[in-house]
């Protein structure tokens, strides 16, 4: 497979995916200063979007695996904090 620079669309999708991931991981921090939440975007929806980015070749399989693991870990942290476990 020949490597070529990503199209502007692919670059935009990749940037959007990184921004969503950053917001999601920062969105459940429950520190002393503030409580920021991303909203009602479910883990399932985020994983579907991530899978679509992989299928559209916006991210590599390695990036997909890393981002998926981070999403699941962040979701688990948020769930435990909401349940009073953390």
C-alpha positions, 0 to 999 in steps of 0.5 A: 500500500502506497503512503500518501499525505492525507486529504484535507477531509481525513486530516479534519476527521483526525483533528476532530477525533483528537478533540473529542477524545481530549474533551472526553478524557478531560470532561469527567475530571471531578477536581476541586476547581470545576466539574466539566462534562462532555454531555450526553455522548455515550461510550457506544457512540464514541466507539462507533465514531472511532470505528468509522474513522478507522474504516475511513482510514483517518486513523491507523489500527494502532491509533484506533486500538490506543484511542479505544483503550483510552475511551474505555478507561476514561468511561470506567473512571467516570462511572466509578466516580458517579457511583461513589467508588472513586 
